[in-house]
């Protein structure tokens, strides 16, 4: 059911640390992955990972609630494809813009969850915060693995972009000023969609037609993503977990040698036509090198890039998805850096 309302944060929520909950969930997921890494299917492990990650995502959402300002207009759980039960999105807009009918620069956010978990509701409070700074912000759901596999989420994100353009006036979307954004697996998906919009040969190789023109795409925000599957550390402590979720998402156990999955390593396909990018990862994120390598590749192609990284000895240690912890100075700092980047590109 479609729901529209004005959000007012609940000051009575006093959740445990979202960051601590996420790390606990990740540890449990890794243990589960290690126990079943020799199985014949990724499904049992993916289900356990999903339970752990969703618990962490819900705790993170509660921890963000106190940072959400009042006065954000919401359209919740709107279908963007009537033929697809997973195709739902949320739209957040400053209430004054919603009342006046103004269209605003629009951030389309793809949630994380290692391709096997996550939900737009888990990042909704962060999207409300972004919207309060003068943007229409859209959270997109997509089908998770292994029930649906690559490249189905890319097609779904394209369908969401098509829907937003078709309903731009009602949803206060400026279709000429779109920014793609994502965290973790969502950053990988957002980067792929941005590249298939930018590079026709890449879109043909992926097998997904773009639903946005390159001139409409003003930039990308990418947090803590994976952009080169072959260089992921499969021998480290996160190795069994990464092997499981990528097997689930690719639909093939030997995903590193699966031709159809090769374009998922988007770092090798970027060109000078890739949109301006803001890229960040924490100094204790096991995927930090992926973000640094993407920045290096984009810079070599002359793409406009802003980034936020940290010295290895930076304290506090910043783990995966650190940007969502607005109780920390570093979370607040990267939010402000992101907002400055957005203001410059839209």
Buried (B, 14 or more C-beta within 10 A) or exposed (E): EEEEEEBEBEEEEEBEBBBBBBBBBBEBBBEBBBEBBEEEEBBBBBBBBBBBBBBBBBBBBBBBBBBBBEBBBBBBBBBBBEEBEBBBBBBBBBBEBBEEEBBBBBBBBBBBBBBBBBBBBBBBBBBBBBBBBBBBBBBBBBBBBBEBBBBBBBBBBBBBBBBBBEBBEEBBBBBBBBBBBBBBBBBBBBBBBBBBBBBEEBBEBBEBEBBBEBEBBBBBBBBBBBBBBEEBEBEEEBBBBBBBBBBBBBBBBEBBEBEBBBBBBBBEBBBEBBBBBBBBBBBBBBBBBBBBBBBEBBEEEEBBBBBBBBEEEEEBEBBBBBBBBBBBEBBBEBBEBBBEBBEEBB
